[in-house]
């Protein structure tokens, strides 16, 4: 499945609430990603919140954008950890992020408390 952003809303600071075409949604904090020539201007919060959805992802008028897969990877582990906490079960929604999800869950919980069924 080709992952793409279907909706985005500014949440404050450098955070954006995103919805994806597979139903996953959540908040991503991009503060740590605003380095380099194209992303430095996004440190201006007024400019940051001027993003638009273009090419199935967030983009800005200076040409800055983030790959939808990168944004998805920032949300999916958090959504899966929440799912794990609520039901004790985890389902990987995208094989490309499954190993990253497992690593984040492992880091978030001591080994003797992690059970995935």
Residue, then its C-alpha position, 0 to 999 in steps of 0.5 A: x500500500x502506498x502510504x500518504x497523508x490525507x489530513x494535517x492540522x497544526x497542534x502548536x510548537x512544531x507538532x502536527x496531527x496527521x491522518x493517513x490513508x490506512x486510518x492511522x492518525x496521530x501527532x508528530x513532533x518535527x522539532x528535532x528534524x528542522x536542520x539543514x538549509x531547506x528545513x532551517x526556515x521552518x524554525x520560524x513557527x509562523x512559517x512552520x504552520x503555513x504547511x500545505x498538503x502537496x504530493x501526499x505529504x506536508x510541504x512548505x513554499x520554500x520546497x521543504x517537505x517530509x516523505x510520507x513514510x518518514x512521517x508515518x514511522x513517527x506515528x505508527x510506533x506510538x499508535x502500536x505502543x498505545x494499542x499494546x497498552x490497551x489490549x496487550x496485542x500489537x499488529x504491524x500495519x506496515x512491514x517497512x516499520x515492523x522492526x522499528x516498532x518492535x525495537x521501540x516497544x522493547x525499549x519502552x518496556x522491560x523484557x519481563x513485561x513485554x508480551x506480544x500475541 
